């Protein structure tokens, strides 16, 4: 049975993180790069709920990003869906350390996201400099890993809280 209360709270959580990502954190950008909370949330959700739900949230957060940022439509949808599924599938086979695993998974996911976007940009005929990749990937890794544990912790707390409210 669908719990509308659970859907409402998760939707409010996603929207709150998206508002922080698009309005507050760009003020603190480094080389024009700030944290990608939708990617961090997709990784955290995938670690908590598995591959299928991770792919679903990756699709939804990618769609939200693509609709609001004005980049090429479908890039984030594709990348976050694949990352959500792969992270969720990988999470079944590892020890779920609440500090180390979200940081390492977020590091992997950030690099994979950059790889997907760069490959898609190359396929569309755009070029890029390797120096640009290094200058933007390093800050993205730092930002996303910094926020990996707080987002994972908030998502796991919310999962426990909503589980008790059944």
Secondary structure, DSSP 8 states (H G I E B T S, - for coil): ---HHHHHHHHHHHHHHHHIIIIIGGGG-BTTB---HHHHHHHHHHHHH-HHHHHHHHHHHHHHHHHHH-S-TTHHHHHHHHHHHHHHHHHTTS---TTHHHHHHHHHHHHHHHHHHHHHHHHTT----HHHHHHHHHHHHHHHHHHHHHHHHHHHHHHHHHHHT-
